[in-house]
Structure formats: structure tokens, C-alpha cells
């Protein structure tokens, strides 16, 4: 049975830490409420950017307005993209291992700024067979349509993709779309799961 890895990006391949960005927002805006600042990640504005509904210029302008701040574009882009401190422990070696056996794919709720930054800072990502990004597909996890879009674009049955994500809601969405799905625990567990050879369903 064909089983190809499909990996989430944030907190599966790369560590994510928004705290330095949030602190910069506090220092450069009138908004000091930490709960309001952190709710930004679940706001319609943030989702609009990840859906590809707005470009970076509009995203920065609306973020500046939301927090009543002054965010020069160059500074904002640097701070906003400086949320990836490195690979999740063991994942660089794990991906190199997986690539020896065939294609490795990535599926991420992300945006043009972040995707461009990680491709530049983490060259291993450019060795992946394809990165499926929400802002390019115009769909987001956990909605089942995004997983079906990935399978269709690869001319694969959904069950041929083995999906790993750190969020249970995304796992549920992938399962609804027919993918073999696993909550990410660590690199060792991921490699162990990929070595399994489940029987064909009858």
C-alpha cells in the first residue's frame, strides 16, 4: 500500500514562537492587552491573509490599524517572520531520512511572508516534493476540502497520504477527508509510524 508523508509545517517541522512578535507589537502600539494581541492569531484578519484574500500591504496596514500602532513595513516583515527559531527536535534528520525513500510533502496554514522566509532560512524545505500552502490553495485546515485538494493535485487516493499535525482539529479534518492521520508527538514517533506497513483494506 502506497503511504507518502504529508507534514504540517509549524510545530511539526519548524518550531513556532510568536512571543517576540507580540512583544514588539506592545512596544510599538497603543494596545497593551496581551489577550487581545494573542487573539490576533484567530482573527478574521489573520485568516484572510492565510486564505490569500489580501496581500501583504493590506495585511500590514490593517494590523497597524487594529492595534493602533506604527509598523514600518520592513520592520513588521522582519518581526513577523522571526517566529521560527529552528527545526523541531530531530525533524531535520527525520526529513532527510524520509527523503531517501521517496516524496515528502508539506501542508500548512500559512501566508506569503512566512513561506518566503522559511524557504530562505531553512534550505531543507526546498527539497520537499511540494509545500501546499493555504494562501495558494485558498483553503485552510481543518476543512476537509484542503486535504482532498492535495490528494487530487497529486493524483492520489487520500488514504495514500499519511498526515501529521500537532492540532487534533486538523487531524479530525484530515480523517474526514480520508487520509491516514496521526497527531504529531515527536520525530521518532513519526519515523516509526512511517515504517509501519498496514494491510490493504478490503
Kinemage of the C-alpha trace (Angstrom):
@kinemage 1
@onewidth
@group {chain A} dominant
@subgroup {mainchain}
@vectorlist {calphas} color= white
{ca unk a 1} P 0.000 0.000 0.000
{ca unk a 2} L 1.384 3.395 -1.015
{ca unk a 3} L 1.994 5.643 2.019
{ca unk a 4} L 3.515 9.080 1.485
{ca unk a 5} L 4.225 11.537 4.320
{ca unk a 6} L 2.318 14.841 4.431
{ca unk a 7} L 3.658 17.031 7.241
{ca unk a 8} L 2.382 20.171 8.887
{ca unk a 9} L 4.945 22.978 8.981
{ca unk a 10} L 4.567 24.839 12.293
{ca unk a 11} L 5.391 22.798 15.410
{ca unk a 12} L 5.961 19.694 13.307
{ca unk a 13} L 8.841 20.649 11.014
{ca unk a 14} L 9.697 24.052 12.474
{ca unk a 15} L 9.282 25.441 15.963
{ca unk a 16} L 6.965 28.437 16.225
{ca unk a 17} L 7.210 31.200 18.809
{ca unk a 18} L 5.069 34.327 18.378
{ca unk a 19} L 6.070 35.861 21.725
{ca unk a 20} L 8.858 38.116 20.356
{ca unk a 21} L 6.451 39.438 17.707
{ca unk a 22} L 3.763 40.097 20.313
{ca unk a 23} L 6.261 41.957 22.479
{ca unk a 24} L 7.255 44.102 19.517
{ca unk a 25} L 3.575 44.920 18.917
{ca unk a 26} L 3.242 46.030 22.551
{ca unk a 27} L 6.285 48.259 22.213
{ca unk a 28} L 5.055 49.895 19.011
{ca unk a 29} L 1.327 50.280 19.519
{ca unk a 30} L -1.297 51.559 21.915
{ca unk a 31} L -2.528 48.035 22.565
{ca unk a 32} L -1.115 46.569 25.762
{ca unk a 33} L -3.695 43.863 26.469
{ca unk a 34} L -1.884 40.516 25.931
{ca unk a 35} L -5.139 38.631 25.404
{ca unk a 36} L -6.182 40.971 22.593
{ca unk a 37} L -2.791 40.674 20.959
{ca unk a 38} L -2.759 36.865 21.121
{ca unk a 39} L -6.320 36.690 19.768
{ca unk a 40} L -4.840 38.147 16.575
{ca unk a 41} L -3.896 34.598 15.510
{ca unk a 42} L -7.555 33.563 15.419
{ca unk a 43} L -8.858 36.810 13.946
{ca unk a 44} L -10.609 37.214 10.594
{ca unk a 45} L -7.711 39.458 9.536
{ca unk a 46} L -5.125 36.738 10.139
{ca unk a 47} L -7.317 34.149 8.433
{ca unk a 48} L -7.837 36.475 5.456
{ca unk a 49} L -4.100 36.569 4.947
{ca unk a 50} L -3.764 32.797 5.264
{ca unk a 51} L -6.636 32.326 2.816
{ca unk a 52} L -4.837 34.572 0.315
{ca unk a 53} L -7.717 37.064 0.342
{ca unk a 54} L -5.432 40.053 0.949
{ca unk a 55} L -1.841 40.937 0.046
{ca unk a 56} L 0.962 41.792 2.447
{ca unk a 57} L 0.498 45.561 2.077
{ca unk a 58} L -3.153 45.378 3.130
{ca unk a 59} L -2.334 42.883 5.877
{ca unk a 60} L 0.260 45.187 7.438
{ca unk a 61} L -1.971 48.257 7.125
{ca unk a 62} L -4.937 46.526 8.736
{ca unk a 63} L -2.770 45.080 11.515
{ca unk a 64} L -1.396 48.540 12.230
{ca unk a 65} L -4.941 49.905 12.418
{ca unk a 66} L -6.157 47.022 14.584
{ca unk a 67} L -3.533 47.641 17.249
{ca unk a 68} L -3.344 51.418 16.795
{ca unk a 69} L 0.357 51.133 16.155
{ca unk a 70} L 3.155 52.297 13.895
{ca unk a 71} L 4.578 49.349 11.980
{ca unk a 72} L 7.025 50.290 9.204
{ca unk a 73} L 6.734 47.575 6.555
{ca unk a 74} L 10.355 46.414 6.687
{ca unk a 75} L 10.331 46.172 10.495
{ca unk a 76} L 6.970 44.419 10.510
{ca unk a 77} L 8.047 41.838 7.952
{ca unk a 78} L 11.238 41.084 9.886
{ca unk a 79} L 9.453 40.714 13.231
{ca unk a 80} L 6.511 38.805 11.796
{ca unk a 81} L 8.817 36.318 10.091
{ca unk a 82} L 11.175 35.949 13.031
{ca unk a 83} L 8.855 33.460 14.738
{ca unk a 84} L 10.665 30.323 13.547
{ca unk a 85} L 13.638 29.693 15.870
{ca unk a 86} L 14.644 26.409 14.238
{ca unk a 87} L 13.676 22.850 13.474
{ca unk a 88} L 11.577 20.824 15.872
{ca unk a 89} L 13.977 18.480 17.677
{ca unk a 90} L 15.017 15.624 15.418
{ca unk a 91} L 12.929 16.708 12.445
{ca unk a 92} L 15.745 17.811 10.168
{ca unk a 93} L 17.274 14.335 10.357
{ca unk a 94} L 13.841 12.717 10.106
{ca unk a 95} L 13.020 14.554 6.879
{ca unk a 96} L 16.409 13.702 5.403
{ca unk a 97} L 15.675 10.079 6.265
{ca unk a 98} L 12.222 10.180 4.667
{ca unk a 99} L 13.549 11.821 1.505
{ca unk a 100} L 15.792 8.825 0.922
{ca unk a 101} L 12.691 6.670 0.491
{ca unk a 102} L 10.539 8.887 -1.719
{ca unk a 103} L 8.495 12.085 -1.872
{ca unk a 104} L 7.777 14.138 1.248
{ca unk a 105} L 5.020 16.742 1.196
{ca unk a 106} L 4.050 19.603 3.489
{ca unk a 107} L 0.625 21.147 4.127
{ca unk a 108} L 0.458 24.385 6.075
{ca unk a 109} L -1.931 27.136 7.046
{ca unk a 110} L 0.467 29.918 6.174
{ca unk a 111} L 0.955 33.142 4.224
{ca unk a 112} L 3.258 34.602 1.595
{ca unk a 113} L 5.572 36.312 4.096
{ca unk a 114} L 6.124 33.243 6.255
{ca unk a 115} L 6.504 30.823 3.371
{ca unk a 116} L 9.063 33.016 1.638
{ca unk a 117} L 11.017 33.459 4.884
{ca unk a 118} L 11.210 29.770 5.812
{ca unk a 119} L 12.225 28.749 2.305
{ca unk a 120} L 15.149 31.165 2.548
{ca unk a 121} L 16.183 30.349 6.125
{ca unk a 122} L 15.699 26.573 6.050
{ca unk a 123} L 17.005 25.226 2.709
{ca unk a 124} L 15.904 21.665 3.511
{ca unk a 125} L 12.321 22.774 2.911
{ca unk a 126} L 13.187 23.352 -0.737
{ca unk a 127} L 13.998 19.639 -1.037
{ca unk a 128} L 10.418 18.683 -0.196
{ca unk a 129} L 8.463 17.457 -3.188
{ca unk a 130} L 5.876 20.194 -2.662
{ca unk a 131} L 4.664 22.590 0.024
{ca unk a 132} L 0.913 23.062 -0.115
{ca unk a 133} L 0.153 26.486 1.376
{ca unk a 134} L -3.287 27.706 2.398
{ca unk a 135} L -2.825 31.132 0.809
{ca unk a 136} L -2.095 29.498 -2.542
{ca unk a 137} L -4.803 26.819 -2.380
{ca unk a 138} L -7.269 29.361 -0.951
{ca unk a 139} L -8.405 26.842 1.665
{ca unk a 140} L -7.369 26.232 5.290
{ca unk a 141} L -7.122 23.304 7.627
{ca unk a 142} L -9.140 21.770 9.245
{ca unk a 143} L -11.721 21.935 6.446
{ca unk a 144} L -11.721 18.586 4.588
{ca unk a 145} L -11.614 20.289 1.186
{ca unk a 146} L -7.967 21.279 1.552
{ca unk a 147} L -6.876 17.667 2.101
{ca unk a 148} L -8.882 16.475 -0.891
{ca unk a 149} L -7.292 19.259 -2.948
{ca unk a 150} L -3.832 17.949 -2.041
{ca unk a 151} L -4.717 14.354 -2.932
{ca unk a 152} L -6.349 15.362 -6.208
{ca unk a 153} L -3.418 17.536 -7.257
{ca unk a 154} L -1.077 14.570 -6.705
{ca unk a 155} L -3.454 12.150 -8.461
{ca unk a 156} L -3.526 10.039 -5.298
{ca unk a 157} L -6.191 8.360 -3.254
{ca unk a 158} L -6.496 10.270 0.063
{ca unk a 159} L -5.570 7.118 2.014
{ca unk a 160} L -2.161 7.117 0.311
{ca unk a 161} L -1.194 10.227 2.316
{ca unk a 162} L -0.020 9.874 5.910
{ca unk a 163} L -0.717 13.204 7.572
{ca unk a 164} L 0.974 14.508 10.745
{ca unk a 165} L -0.166 17.633 12.573
{ca unk a 166} L 0.155 18.980 16.114
{ca unk a 167} L -3.514 20.021 16.325
{ca unk a 168} L -6.252 17.466 16.894
{ca unk a 169} L -8.782 19.579 14.947
{ca unk a 170} L -6.589 19.309 11.840
{ca unk a 171} L -6.232 15.574 12.361
{ca unk a 172} L -10.014 15.254 12.526
{ca unk a 173} L -10.445 17.222 9.312
{ca unk a 174} L -7.909 15.038 7.520
{ca unk a 175} L -9.605 11.871 8.730
{ca unk a 176} L -12.920 13.141 7.394
{ca unk a 177} L -11.238 13.603 4.022
{ca unk a 178} L -9.986 10.002 4.087
{ca unk a 179} L -6.312 10.492 4.960
{ca unk a 180} L -4.387 8.296 7.358
{ca unk a 181} L -3.782 10.851 10.122
{ca unk a 182} L -1.637 10.996 13.242
{ca unk a 183} L -1.194 13.563 15.981
{ca unk a 184} L 2.455 14.599 15.928
{ca unk a 185} L 4.326 13.520 19.054
{ca unk a 186} L 7.989 13.680 18.066
{ca unk a 187} L 10.355 12.823 15.234
{ca unk a 188} L 10.978 9.305 16.491
{ca unk a 189} L 7.268 8.502 16.580
{ca unk a 190} L 6.817 9.948 13.081
{ca unk a 191} L 9.566 7.752 11.615
{ca unk a 192} L 8.245 4.703 13.451
{ca unk a 193} L 4.751 5.328 12.077
{ca unk a 194} L 6.049 5.680 8.539
{ca unk a 195} L 7.868 2.347 8.813
{ca unk a 196} L 4.632 0.538 9.566
{ca unk a 197} L 3.056 -1.383 6.718
{ca unk a 198} L -0.687 -1.638 7.343
{ca unk a 199} L -2.663 -4.216 5.426
{ca unk a 200} L -4.694 -3.200 2.435
{ca unk a 201} L -8.326 -2.511 3.284
{ca unk a 202} L -10.792 -4.927 1.754
